Structures are given as C-alpha cells and as structure tokens.
Amino acid sequence: MGNANAKAVDGSVPPLPEPAQVEKPKLKPCCACPETKRARDACIIENGEENCGPLIEEHKACMRKMGFNI
C-alpha cells in the first residue's frame, strides 16, 4: 500500500488566471440597463413583442456593453 498523502509535484501545471484577467459583470442581469429595460417592457406590454424590435435590440446592446453575453 502506498502513502495516500505522498503526491508527486509536477511543475508543468499551467497557472490559473488571475481574477483581474477574468472579466465578470458587476451587476445582476435584472439590475443592468434599467432605462432600456423599462422602455422595452412597457412597449411589449402595450404593443406586443413583435412590434418592439428596436427597443429589444437597444436593450440587448446595452446588456452586451455591461459585459453580459446576450
């Protein structure tokens, strides 16, 4: 039986990325872009989703600028 605590150390393991290199959105999706979200939601309620394409796209663009993958 081998010693379970003895492990070989291999120096070829790549280093983990630093937290500063990994870009994360600072807001939750529900809290980002409140102006475009409000306009989009009001349009959808009043006119139906099929009639609000430009506002939907504007909100998507804002979300992308905030770092969300939409």
PQR file with spaces between the fields and no chain letter, atoms N, CA, C, O and H, PARSE charges and radii, in Angstrom:
ATOM       1  N    MET     1       0.835   -1.186    0.000 -0.4000 1.5000
ATOM       2  CA   MET     1       0.000    0.000    0.000 -0.0000 2.0000
ATOM       3  C    MET     1       0.869    1.235    0.000  0.5500 1.7000
ATOM       4  O    MET     1       1.884    1.302    0.693 -0.5500 1.4000
ATOM       5  N    GLY     2       0.462    2.200   -0.778 -0.4000 1.5000
ATOM       6  CA   GLY     2       1.219    3.444   -0.856 -0.0000 2.0000
ATOM       7  C    GLY     2       0.691    4.458    0.137  0.5500 1.7000
ATOM       8  O    GLY     2      -0.387    4.301    0.710 -0.5500 1.4000
ATOM       9  H    GLY     2      -0.362    2.145   -1.341  0.4000 1.0000
ATOM      10  N    ASN     3       1.449    5.458    0.314 -0.4000 1.5000
ATOM      11  CA   ASN     3       1.052    6.537    1.204 -0.0000 2.0000
ATOM      12  C    ASN     3       0.169    7.500    0.407  0.5500 1.7000
ATOM      13  O    ASN     3       0.630    8.099   -0.564 -0.5500 1.4000
ATOM      14  H    ASN     3       2.324    5.585   -0.152  0.4000 1.0000
ATOM      15  N    ALA     4      -1.094    7.652    0.809 -0.4000 1.5000
ATOM      16  CA   ALA     4      -2.047    8.488    0.087 -0.0000 2.0000
ATOM      17  C    ALA     4      -1.671    9.966    0.178  0.5500 1.7000
ATOM      18  O    ALA     4      -2.077   10.759   -0.671 -0.5500 1.4000
ATOM      19  H    ALA     4      -1.469    7.165    1.598  0.4000 1.0000
ATOM      20  N    ASN     5      -0.906   10.338    1.187 -0.4000 1.5000
ATOM      21  CA   ASN     5      -0.539   11.736    1.351 -0.0000 2.0000
ATOM      22  C    ASN     5       0.653   12.129    0.477  0.5500 1.7000
ATOM      23  O    ASN     5       0.897   13.317    0.266 -0.5500 1.4000
ATOM      24  H    ASN     5      -0.576    9.693    1.876  0.4000 1.0000
ATOM      25  N    ALA     6       1.386   11.159   -0.025 -0.4000 1.5000
ATOM      26  CA   ALA     6       2.558   11.457   -0.849 -0.0000 2.0000
ATOM      27  C    ALA     6       2.101   11.678   -2.285  0.5500 1.7000
ATOM      28  O    ALA     6       1.513   10.787   -2.897 -0.5500 1.4000
ATOM      29  H    ALA     6       1.188   10.194    0.147  0.4000 1.0000
ATOM      30  N    LYS     7       2.370   12.862   -2.819 -0.4000 1.5000
ATOM      31  CA   LYS     7       1.982   13.192   -4.179 -0.0000 2.0000
ATOM      32  C    LYS     7       3.197   13.728   -4.912  0.5500 1.7000
ATOM      33  O    LYS     7       4.008   14.456   -4.339 -0.5500 1.4000
ATOM      34  H    LYS     7       2.847   13.586   -2.321  0.4000 1.0000
ATOM      35  N    ALA     8       3.319   13.369   -6.167 -0.4000 1.5000
ATOM      36  CA   ALA     8       4.407   13.887   -6.978 -0.0000 2.0000
ATOM      37  C    ALA     8       4.061   15.313   -7.392  0.5500 1.7000
ATOM      38  O    ALA     8       2.927   15.598   -7.779 -0.5500 1.4000
ATOM      39  H    ALA     8       2.660   12.778   -6.632  0.4000 1.0000
ATOM      40  N    VAL     9       5.025   16.190   -7.310 -0.4000 1.5000
ATOM      41  CA   VAL     9       4.810   17.576   -7.704 -0.0000 2.0000
ATOM      42  C    VAL     9       5.311   17.732   -9.125  0.5500 1.7000
ATOM      43  O    VAL     9       6.482   17.494   -9.420 -0.5500 1.4000
ATOM      44  H    VAL     9       5.946   15.959   -6.996  0.4000 1.0000
ATOM      45  N    ASP    10       4.398   18.140  -10.005 -0.4000 1.5000
ATOM      46  CA   ASP    10       4.748   18.316  -11.404 -0.0000 2.0000
ATOM      47  C    ASP    10       4.697   19.803  -11.711  0.5500 1.7000
ATOM      48  O    ASP    10       3.654   20.430  -11.524 -0.5500 1.4000
ATOM      49  H    ASP    10       3.447   18.334   -9.766  0.4000 1.0000
ATOM      50  N    GLY    11       5.776   20.375  -12.169 -0.4000 1.5000
ATOM      51  CA   GLY    11       5.847   21.808  -12.439 -0.0000 2.0000
ATOM      52  C    GLY    11       5.210   22.204  -13.758  0.5500 1.7000
ATOM      53  O    GLY    11       5.251   23.381  -14.115 -0.5500 1.4000
ATOM      54  H    GLY    11       6.623   19.866  -12.321  0.4000 1.0000
ATOM      55  N    SER    12       4.620   21.268  -14.501 -0.4000 1.5000
ATOM      56  CA   SER    12       4.070   21.593  -15.813 -0.0000 2.0000
ATOM      57  C    SER    12       2.612   22.040  -15.766  0.5500 1.7000
ATOM      58  O    SER    12       2.005   22.241  -16.817 -0.5500 1.4000
ATOM      59  H    SER    12       4.586   20.312  -14.211  0.4000 1.0000
ATOM      60  N    VAL    13       2.041   22.199  -14.589 -0.4000 1.5000
ATOM      61  CA   VAL    13       0.649   22.627  -14.469 -0.0000 2.0000
ATOM      62  C    VAL    13       0.573   24.109  -14.797  0.5500 1.7000
ATOM      63  O    VAL    13       1.287   24.907  -14.190 -0.5500 1.4000
ATOM      64  H    VAL    13       2.535   22.036  -13.734  0.4000 1.0000
ATOM      65  N    PRO    14      -0.285   24.499  -15.753 -0.5600 1.5000
ATOM      66  CA   PRO    14      -0.376   25.918  -16.108  0.2800 2.0000
ATOM      67  C    PRO    14      -0.970   26.724  -14.960  0.5500 1.7000
ATOM      68  O    PRO    14      -1.836   26.220  -14.244 -0.5500 1.4000
ATOM      69  N    PRO    15      -0.528   27.951  -14.770 -0.5600 1.5000
ATOM      70  CA   PRO    15      -1.052   28.770  -13.684  0.2800 2.0000
ATOM      71  C    PRO    15      -2.495   29.158  -13.952  0.5500 1.7000
ATOM      72  O    PRO    15      -2.899   29.296  -15.106 -0.5500 1.4000
ATOM      73  N    LEU    16      -3.264   29.333  -12.906 -0.4000 1.5000
ATOM      74  CA   LEU    16      -4.648   29.767  -13.031 -0.0000 2.0000
ATOM      75  C    LEU    16      -4.688   31.238  -13.407  0.5500 1.7000
ATOM      76  O    LEU    16      -3.804   31.997  -13.009 -0.5500 1.4000
ATOM      77  H    LEU    16      -2.936   29.221  -11.968  0.4000 1.0000
ATOM      78  N    PRO    17      -5.684   31.653  -14.158 -0.5600 1.5000
ATOM      79  CA   PRO    17      -5.763   33.082  -14.497  0.2800 2.0000
ATOM      80  C    PRO    17      -6.052   33.913  -13.254  0.5500 1.7000
ATOM      81  O    PRO    17      -6.791   33.499  -12.360 -0.5500 1.4000
ATOM      82  N    GLU    18      -5.455   35.083  -13.224 -0.4000 1.5000
ATOM      83  CA   GLU    18      -5.685   35.974  -12.091 -0.0000 2.0000
ATOM      84  C    GLU    18      -7.094   36.526  -12.183  0.5500 1.7000
ATOM      85  O    GLU    18      -7.621   36.680  -13.285 -0.5500 1.4000
ATOM      86  H    GLU    18      -4.854   35.420  -13.950  0.4000 1.0000
ATOM      87  N    PRO    19      -7.721   36.831  -11.046 -0.5600 1.5000
ATOM      88  CA   PRO    19      -9.083   37.351  -11.073  0.2800 2.0000
ATOM      89  C    PRO    19      -9.218   38.613  -11.910  0.5500 1.7000
ATOM      90  O    PRO    19     -10.283   38.841  -12.485 -0.5500 1.4000
ATOM      91  N    ALA    20      -8.194   39.435  -12.003 -0.4000 1.5000
ATOM      92  CA   ALA    20      -8.263   40.664  -12.778 -0.0000 2.0000
ATOM      93  C    ALA    20      -8.371   40.364  -14.275  0.5500 1.7000
ATOM      94  O    ALA    20      -8.892   41.189  -15.026 -0.5500 1.4000
ATOM      95  H    ALA    20      -7.329   39.250  -11.537  0.4000 1.0000
ATOM      96  N    GLN    21      -7.888   39.195  -14.722 -0.4000 1.5000
ATOM      97  CA   GLN    21      -7.930   38.847  -16.137 -0.0000 2.0000
ATOM      98  C    GLN    21      -9.305   38.337  -16.550  0.5500 1.7000
ATOM      99  O    GLN    21      -9.678   38.448  -17.718 -0.5500 1.4000
ATOM     100  H    GLN    21      -7.465   38.525  -14.111  0.4000 1.0000
ATOM     101  N    VAL    22     -10.055   37.787  -15.619 -0.4000 1.5000
ATOM     102  CA   VAL    22     -11.371   37.254  -15.914 -0.0000 2.0000
ATOM     103  C    VAL    22     -12.383   38.361  -15.679  0.5500 1.7000
ATOM     104  O    VAL    22     -12.564   38.819  -14.551 -0.5500 1.4000
ATOM     105  H    VAL    22      -9.752   37.697  -14.670  0.4000 1.0000
ATOM     106  N    GLU    23     -13.048   38.794  -16.757 -0.4000 1.5000
ATOM     107  CA   GLU    23     -13.976   39.908  -16.651 -0.0000 2.0000
ATOM     108  C    GLU    23     -15.364   39.378  -16.322  0.5500 1.7000
ATOM     109  O    GLU    23     -15.926   38.583  -17.075 -0.5500 1.4000
ATOM     110  H    GLU    23     -12.901   38.422  -17.674  0.4000 1.0000
ATOM     111  N    LYS    24     -15.916   39.820  -15.194 -0.4000 1.5000
ATOM     112  CA   LYS    24     -17.246   39.418  -14.780 -0.0000 2.0000
ATOM     113  C    LYS    24     -18.146   40.637  -14.720  0.5500 1.7000
ATOM     114  O    LYS    24     -17.701   41.721  -14.343 -0.5500 1.4000
ATOM     115  H    LYS    24     -15.460   40.466  -14.582  0.4000 1.0000
ATOM     116  N    PRO    25     -19.416   40.469  -15.092 -0.5600 1.5000
ATOM     117  CA   PRO    25     -20.338   41.579  -14.910  0.2800 2.0000
ATOM     118  C    PRO    25     -20.474   41.902  -13.420  0.5500 1.7000
ATOM     119  O    PRO    25     -20.554   41.001  -12.585 -0.5500 1.4000
ATOM     120  N    LYS    26     -20.498   43.195  -13.097 -0.4000 1.5000
ATOM     121  CA   LYS    26     -20.587   43.598  -11.705 -0.0000 2.0000
ATOM     122  C    LYS    26     -22.027   43.652  -11.215  0.5500 1.7000
ATOM     123  O    LYS    26     -22.272   43.684  -10.009 -0.5500 1.4000
ATOM     124  H    LYS    26     -20.432   43.927  -13.775  0.4000 1.0000
ATOM     125  N    LEU    27     -22.981   43.661  -12.144 -0.4000 1.5000
ATOM     126  CA   LEU    27     -24.395   43.701  -11.809 -0.0000 2.0000
ATOM     127  C    LEU    27     -25.059   42.396  -12.185  0.5500 1.7000
ATOM     128  O    LEU    27     -24.562   41.636  -13.017 -0.5500 1.4000
ATOM     129  H    LEU    27     -22.781   43.634  -13.123  0.4000 1.0000
ATOM     130  N    LYS    28     -26.193   42.153  -11.555 -0.4000 1.5000
ATOM     131  CA   LYS    28     -27.024   41.037  -11.974 -0.0000 2.0000
ATOM     132  C    LYS    28     -27.770   41.473  -13.232  0.5500 1.7000
ATOM     133  O    LYS    28     -28.017   42.666  -13.412 -0.5500 1.4000
ATOM     134  H    LYS    28     -26.597   42.770  -10.880  0.4000 1.0000
ATOM     135  N    PRO    29     -28.133   40.537  -14.103 -0.5600 1.5000
ATOM     136  CA   PRO    29     -28.838   40.916  -15.333  0.2800 2.0000
ATOM     137  C    PRO    29     -30.120   41.702  -15.070  0.5500 1.7000
ATOM     138  O    PRO    29     -30.495   42.569  -15.860 -0.5500 1.4000
ATOM     139  N    CYS    30     -30.782   41.402  -13.974 -0.4000 1.5000
ATOM     140  CA   CYS    30     -32.037   42.099  -13.681 -0.0000 2.0000
ATOM     141  C    CYS    30     -31.826   43.563  -13.314  0.5500 1.7000
ATOM     142  O    CYS    30     -32.764   44.355  -13.400 -0.5500 1.4000
ATOM     143  H    CYS    30     -30.478   40.697  -13.333  0.4000 1.0000
ATOM     144  N    CYS    31     -30.621   43.937  -12.910 -0.4000 1.5000
ATOM     145  CA   CYS    31     -30.344   45.303  -12.448 -0.0000 2.0000
ATOM     146  C    CYS    31     -29.613   46.147  -13.486  0.5500 1.7000
ATOM     147  O    CYS    31     -29.485   47.360  -13.319 -0.5500 1.4000
ATOM     148  H    CYS    31     -29.859   43.293  -12.841  0.4000 1.0000
ATOM     149  N    ALA    32     -29.138   45.527  -14.542 -0.4000 1.5000
ATOM     150  CA   ALA    32     -28.383   46.254  -15.561 -0.0000 2.0000
ATOM     151  C    ALA    32     -29.337   46.930  -16.535  0.5500 1.7000
ATOM     152  O    ALA    32     -30.403   46.395  -16.837 -0.5500 1.4000
ATOM     153  H    ALA    32     -29.242   44.542  -14.678  0.4000 1.0000
ATOM     154  N    CYS    33     -28.963   48.080  -17.015 -0.4000 1.5000
ATOM     155  CA   CYS    33     -29.691   48.816  -18.059 -0.0000 2.0000
ATOM     156  C    CYS    33     -31.159   49.062  -17.719  0.5500 1.7000
ATOM     157  O    CYS    33     -32.034   48.674  -18.493 -0.5500 1.4000
ATOM     158  H    CYS    33     -28.097   48.514  -16.769  0.4000 1.0000
ATOM     159  N    PRO    34     -31.450   49.693  -16.587 -0.5600 1.5000
ATOM     160  CA   PRO    34     -32.855   49.867  -16.200  0.2800 2.0000
ATOM     161  C    PRO    34     -33.660   50.744  -17.165  0.5500 1.7000
ATOM     162  O    PRO    34     -34.861   50.534  -17.337 -0.5500 1.4000
ATOM     163  N    GLU    35     -32.999   51.736  -17.801 -0.4000 1.5000
ATOM     164  CA   GLU    35     -33.736   52.625  -18.702 -0.0000 2.0000
ATOM     165  C    GLU    35     -34.233   51.872  -19.936  0.5500 1.7000
ATOM     166  O    GLU    35     -35.404   51.969  -20.305 -0.5500 1.4000
ATOM     167  H    GLU    35     -32.024   51.907  -17.661  0.4000 1.0000
ATOM     168  N    THR    36     -33.330   51.120  -20.565 -0.4000 1.5000
ATOM     169  CA   THR    36     -33.739   50.402  -21.774 -0.0000 2.0000
ATOM     170  C    THR    36     -34.672   49.247  -21.425  0.5500 1.7000
ATOM     171  O    THR    36     -35.553   48.900  -22.212 -0.5500 1.4000
ATOM     172  H    THR    36     -32.380   51.041  -20.265  0.4000 1.0000
ATOM     173  N    LYS    37     -34.487   48.663  -20.269 -0.4000 1.5000
ATOM     174  CA   LYS    37     -35.367   47.570  -19.836 -0.0000 2.0000
ATOM     175  C    LYS    37     -36.782   48.087  -19.618  0.5500 1.7000
ATOM     176  O    LYS    37     -37.750   47.454  -20.042 -0.5500 1.4000
ATOM     177  H    LYS    37     -33.772   48.945  -19.629  0.4000 1.0000
ATOM     178  N    ARG    38     -36.905   49.229  -18.963 -0.4000 1.5000
ATOM     179  CA   ARG    38     -38.226   49.806  -18.679 -0.0000 2.0000
ATOM     180  C    ARG    38     -38.957   50.132  -19.981  0.5500 1.7000
ATOM     181  O    ARG    38     -40.135   49.810  -20.136 -0.5500 1.4000
ATOM     182  H    ARG    38     -36.119   49.743  -18.619  0.4000 1.0000
ATOM     183  N    ALA    39     -38.247   50.774  -20.920 -0.4000 1.5000
ATOM     184  CA   ALA    39     -38.862   51.125  -22.201 -0.0000 2.0000
ATOM     185  C    ALA    39     -39.260   49.870  -22.980  0.5500 1.7000
ATOM     186  O    ALA    39     -40.348   49.808  -23.552 -0.5500 1.4000
ATOM     187  H    ALA    39     -37.290   51.035  -20.795  0.4000 1.0000
ATOM     188  N    ARG    40     -38.385   48.886  -22.997 -0.4000 1.5000
ATOM     189  CA   ARG    40     -38.665   47.622  -23.704 -0.0000 2.0000
ATOM     190  C    ARG    40     -39.888   46.930  -23.123  0.5500 1.7000
ATOM     191  O    ARG    40     -40.781   46.511  -23.859 -0.5500 1.4000
ATOM     192  H    ARG    40     -37.502   48.937  -22.532  0.4000 1.0000
ATOM     193  N    ASP    41     -39.926   46.811  -21.792 -0.4000 1.5000
ATOM     194  CA   ASP    41     -41.036   46.123  -21.137 -0.0000 2.0000
ATOM     195  C    ASP    41     -42.356   46.847  -21.359  0.5500 1.7000
ATOM     196  O    ASP    41     -43.377   46.206  -21.609 -0.5500 1.4000
ATOM     197  H    ASP    41     -39.201   47.152  -21.194  0.4000 1.0000
ATOM     198  N    ALA    42     -42.351   48.184  -21.271 -0.4000 1.5000
ATOM     199  CA   ALA    42     -43.582   48.952  -21.489 -0.0000 2.0000
ATOM     200  C    ALA    42     -44.081   48.752  -22.917  0.5500 1.7000
ATOM     201  O    ALA    42     -45.281   48.589  -23.139 -0.5500 1.4000
ATOM     202  H    ALA    42     -41.522   48.705  -21.068  0.4000 1.0000
ATOM     203  N    CYS    43     -43.177   48.764  -23.872 -0.4000 1.5000
ATOM     204  CA   CYS    43     -43.550   48.567  -25.270 -0.0000 2.0000
ATOM     205  C    CYS    43     -44.159   47.182  -25.476  0.5500 1.7000
ATOM     206  O    CYS    43     -45.183   47.040  -26.146 -0.5500 1.4000
ATOM     207  H    CYS    43     -42.203   48.896  -23.692  0.4000 1.0000
ATOM     208  N    ILE    44     -43.531   46.173  -24.904 -0.4000 1.5000
ATOM     209  CA   ILE    44     -44.025   44.807  -25.080 -0.0000 2.0000
ATOM     210  C    ILE    44     -45.418   44.661  -24.478  0.5500 1.7000
ATOM     211  O    ILE    44     -46.285   44.021  -25.073 -0.5500 1.4000
ATOM     212  H    ILE    44     -42.700   46.288  -24.360  0.4000 1.0000
ATOM     213  N    ILE    45     -45.640   45.247  -23.306 -0.4000 1.5000
ATOM     214  CA   ILE    45     -46.955   45.158  -22.659 -0.0000 2.0000
ATOM     215  C    ILE    45     -48.019   45.873  -23.489  0.5500 1.7000
ATOM     216  O    ILE    45     -49.127   45.363  -23.659 -0.5500 1.4000
ATOM     217  H    ILE    45     -44.936   45.767  -22.822  0.4000 1.0000
ATOM     218  N    GLU    46     -47.680   47.058  -24.007 -0.4000 1.5000
ATOM     219  CA   GLU    46     -48.662   47.865  -24.734 -0.0000 2.0000
ATOM     220  C    GLU    46     -48.863   47.425  -26.176  0.5500 1.7000
ATOM     221  O    GLU    46     -49.981   47.484  -26.689 -0.5500 1.4000
ATOM     222  H    GLU    46     -46.781   47.472  -23.869  0.4000 1.0000
ATOM     223  N    ASN    47     -47.793   46.982  -26.842 -0.4000 1.5000
ATOM     224  CA   ASN    47     -47.858   46.753  -28.284 -0.0000 2.0000
ATOM     225  C    ASN    47     -47.579   45.324  -28.722  0.5500 1.7000
ATOM     226  O    ASN    47     -47.816   44.984  -29.881 -0.5500 1.4000
ATOM     227  H    ASN    47     -46.885   46.934  -26.425  0.4000 1.0000
ATOM     228  N    GLY    48     -47.085   44.487  -27.837 -0.4000 1.5000
ATOM     229  CA   GLY    48     -46.706   43.127  -28.208 -0.0000 2.0000
ATOM     230  C    GLY    48     -45.252   43.064  -28.640  0.5500 1.7000
ATOM     231  O    GLY    48     -44.720   44.011  -29.219 -0.5500 1.4000
ATOM     232  H    GLY    48     -46.892   44.763  -26.895  0.4000 1.0000
ATOM     233  N    GLU    49     -44.625   41.948  -28.352 -0.4000 1.5000
ATOM     234  CA   GLU    49     -43.188   41.781  -28.610 -0.0000 2.0000
ATOM     235  C    GLU    49     -42.826   41.992  -30.080  0.5500 1.7000
ATOM     236  O    GLU    49     -41.777   42.560  -30.384 -0.5500 1.4000
ATOM     237  H    GLU    49     -45.058   41.179  -27.881  0.4000 1.0000
ATOM     238  N    GLU    50     -43.674   41.544  -30.979 -0.4000 1.5000
ATOM     239  CA   GLU    50     -43.365   41.637  -32.413 -0.0000 2.0000
ATOM     240  C    GLU    50     -43.270   43.083  -32.911  0.5500 1.7000
ATOM     241  O    GLU    50     -42.712   43.326  -33.981 -0.5500 1.4000
ATOM     242  H    GLU    50     -44.526   41.083  -30.733  0.4000 1.0000
ATOM     243  N    ASN    51     -43.807   44.047  -32.147 -0.4000 1.5000
ATOM     244  CA   ASN    51     -43.784   45.454  -32.544 -0.0000 2.0000
ATOM     245  C    ASN    51     -42.713   46.270  -31.819  0.5500 1.7000
ATOM     246  O    ASN    51     -42.695   47.496  -31.932 -0.5500 1.4000
ATOM     247  H    ASN    51     -44.260   43.849  -31.278  0.4000 1.0000
ATOM     248  N    CYS    52     -41.833   45.619  -31.086 -0.4000 1.5000
ATOM     249  CA   CYS    52     -40.854   46.344  -30.263 -0.0000 2.0000
ATOM     250  C    CYS    52     -39.419   45.957  -30.566  0.5500 1.7000
ATOM     251  O    CYS    52     -38.548   46.081  -29.704 -0.5500 1.4000
ATOM     252  H    CYS    52     -41.848   44.623  -30.994  0.4000 1.0000
ATOM     253  N    GLY    53     -39.165   45.497  -31.757 -0.4000 1.5000
ATOM     254  CA   GLY    53     -37.834   45.034  -32.145 -0.0000 2.0000
ATOM     255  C    GLY    53     -36.713   46.024  -31.854  0.5500 1.7000
ATOM     256  O    GLY    53     -35.702   45.632  -31.271 -0.5500 1.4000
ATOM     257  H    GLY    53     -39.872   45.396  -32.457  0.4000 1.0000
ATOM     258  N    PRO    54     -36.855   47.300  -32.239 -0.5600 1.5000
ATOM     259  CA   PRO    54     -35.762   48.248  -31.987  0.2800 2.0000
ATOM     260  C    PRO    54     -35.449   48.439  -30.492  0.5500 1.7000
ATOM     261  O    PRO    54     -34.284   48.553  -30.112 -0.5500 1.4000
ATOM     262  N    LEU    55     -36.482   48.473  -29.656 -0.4000 1.5000
ATOM     263  CA   LEU    55     -36.240   48.631  -28.215 -0.0000 2.0000
ATOM     264  C    LEU    55     -35.614   47.379  -27.617  0.5500 1.7000
ATOM     265  O    LEU    55     -34.786   47.465  -26.711 -0.5500 1.4000
ATOM     266  H    LEU    55     -37.429   48.381  -29.964  0.4000 1.0000
ATOM     267  N    ILE    56     -36.005   46.228  -28.120 -0.4000 1.5000
ATOM     268  CA   ILE    56     -35.416   44.964  -27.656 -0.0000 2.0000
ATOM     269  C    ILE    56     -33.940   44.926  -28.028  0.5500 1.7000
ATOM     270  O    ILE    56     -33.102   44.556  -27.206 -0.5500 1.4000
ATOM     271  H    ILE    56     -36.678   46.158  -28.857  0.4000 1.0000
ATOM     272  N    GLU    57     -33.617   45.307  -29.264 -0.4000 1.5000
ATOM     273  CA   GLU    57     -32.220   45.307  -29.711 -0.0000 2.0000
ATOM     274  C    GLU    57     -31.396   46.342  -28.950  0.5500 1.7000
ATOM     275  O    GLU    57     -30.230   46.097  -28.641 -0.5500 1.4000
ATOM     276  H    GLU    57     -34.298   45.608  -29.932  0.4000 1.0000
ATOM     277  N    GLU    58     -31.986   47.486  -28.646 -0.4000 1.5000
ATOM     278  CA   GLU    58     -31.280   48.512  -27.875 -0.0000 2.0000
ATOM     279  C    GLU    58     -30.937   47.986  -26.476  0.5500 1.7000
ATOM     280  O    GLU    58     -29.844   48.227  -25.965 -0.5500 1.4000
ATOM     281  H    GLU    58     -32.933   47.685  -28.897  0.4000 1.0000
ATOM     282  N    HIS    59     -31.879   47.271  -25.868 -0.4000 1.5000
ATOM     283  CA   HIS    59     -31.620   46.703  -24.536 -0.0000 2.0000
ATOM     284  C    HIS    59     -30.542   45.616  -24.614  0.5500 1.7000
ATOM     285  O    HIS    59     -29.683   45.535  -23.736 -0.5500 1.4000
ATOM     286  H    HIS    59     -32.767   47.075  -26.284  0.4000 1.0000
ATOM     287  N    LYS    60     -30.583   44.793  -25.646 -0.4000 1.5000
ATOM     288  CA   LYS    60     -29.553   43.763  -25.819 -0.0000 2.0000
ATOM     289  C    LYS    60     -28.171   44.406  -25.969  0.5500 1.7000
ATOM     290  O    LYS    60     -27.196   43.933  -25.384 -0.5500 1.4000
ATOM     291  H    LYS    60     -31.282   44.859  -26.359  0.4000 1.0000
ATOM     292  N    ALA    61     -28.092   45.485  -26.753 -0.4000 1.5000
ATOM     293  CA   ALA    61     -26.811   46.173  -26.952 -0.0000 2.0000
ATOM     294  C    ALA    61     -26.300   46.735  -25.634  0.5500 1.7000
ATOM     295  O    ALA    61     -25.105   46.655  -25.348 -0.5500 1.4000
ATOM     296  H    ALA    61     -28.884   45.869  -27.228  0.4000 1.0000
ATOM     297  N    CYS    62     -27.184   47.298  -24.836 -0.4000 1.5000
ATOM     298  CA   CYS    62     -26.789   47.828  -23.528 -0.0000 2.0000
ATOM     299  C    CYS    62     -26.276   46.700  -22.639  0.5500 1.7000
ATOM     300  O    CYS    62     -25.256   46.860  -21.967 -0.5500 1.4000
ATOM     301  H    CYS    62     -28.154   47.363  -25.069  0.4000 1.0000
ATOM     302  N    MET    63     -26.960   45.575  -22.626 -0.4000 1.5000
ATOM     303  CA   MET    63     -26.545   44.440  -21.808 -0.0000 2.0000
ATOM     304  C    MET    63     -25.160   43.941  -22.234  0.5500 1.7000
ATOM     305  O    MET    63     -24.335   43.588  -21.391 -0.5500 1.4000
ATOM     306  H    MET    63     -27.788   45.444  -23.172  0.4000 1.0000
ATOM     307  N    ARG    64     -24.915   43.914  -23.541 -0.4000 1.5000
ATOM     308  CA   ARG    64     -23.594   43.482  -24.037 -0.0000 2.0000
ATOM     309  C    ARG    64     -22.510   44.450  -23.586  0.5500 1.7000
ATOM     310  O    ARG    64     -21.414   44.034  -23.210 -0.5500 1.4000
ATOM     311  H    ARG    64     -25.586   44.200  -24.226  0.4000 1.0000
ATOM     312  N    LYS    65     -22.823   45.751  -23.626 -0.4000 1.5000
ATOM     313  CA   LYS    65     -21.839   46.752  -23.170 -0.0000 2.0000
ATOM     314  C    LYS    65     -21.525   46.578  -21.697  0.5500 1.7000
ATOM     315  O    LYS    65     -20.416   46.882  -21.257 -0.5500 1.4000
ATOM     316  H    LYS    65     -23.713   46.089  -23.931  0.4000 1.0000
ATOM     317  N    MET    66     -22.495   46.089  -20.929 -0.4000 1.5000
ATOM     318  CA   MET    66     -22.306   45.881  -19.500 -0.0000 2.0000
ATOM     319  C    MET    66     -21.564   44.576  -19.209  0.5500 1.7000
ATOM     320  O    MET    66     -21.259   44.284  -18.053 -0.5500 1.4000
ATOM     321  H    MET    66     -23.396   45.842  -21.286  0.4000 1.0000
ATOM     322  N    GLY    67     -21.269   43.787  -20.253 -0.4000 1.5000
ATOM     323  CA   GLY    67     -20.484   42.567  -20.089 -0.0000 2.0000
ATOM     324  C    GLY    67     -21.272   41.278  -20.087  0.5500 1.7000
ATOM     325  O    GLY    67     -20.714   40.218  -19.804 -0.5500 1.4000
ATOM     326  H    GLY    67     -21.516   44.024  -21.192  0.4000 1.0000
ATOM     327  N    PHE    68     -22.555   41.340  -20.396 -0.4000 1.5000
ATOM     328  CA   PHE    68     -23.362   40.136  -20.426 -0.0000 2.0000
ATOM     329  C    PHE    68     -23.341   39.541  -21.828  0.5500 1.7000
ATOM     330  O    PHE    68     -23.315   40.273  -22.817 -0.5500 1.4000
ATOM     331  H    PHE    68     -23.008   42.202  -20.626  0.4000 1.0000
ATOM     332  N    ASN    69     -23.352   38.223  -21.912 -0.4000 1.5000
ATOM     333  CA   ASN    69     -23.319   37.509  -23.179 -0.0000 2.0000
ATOM     334  C    ASN    69     -24.764   37.238  -23.617  0.5500 1.7000
ATOM     335  O    ASN    69     -25.357   36.221  -23.256 -0.5500 1.4000
ATOM     336  H    ASN    69     -23.373   37.628  -21.108  0.4000 1.0000
ATOM     337  N    ILE    70     -25.305   38.152  -24.389 -0.4000 1.5000
ATOM     338  CA   ILE    70     -26.707   38.056  -24.814 -0.0000 2.0000
ATOM     339  C    ILE    70     -26.739   37.737  -26.292  0.5500 1.7000
ATOM     340  O    ILE    70     -27.816   37.609  -26.873 -0.5500 1.4000
ATOM     341  H    ILE    70     -24.823   38.978  -24.683  0.4000 1.0000
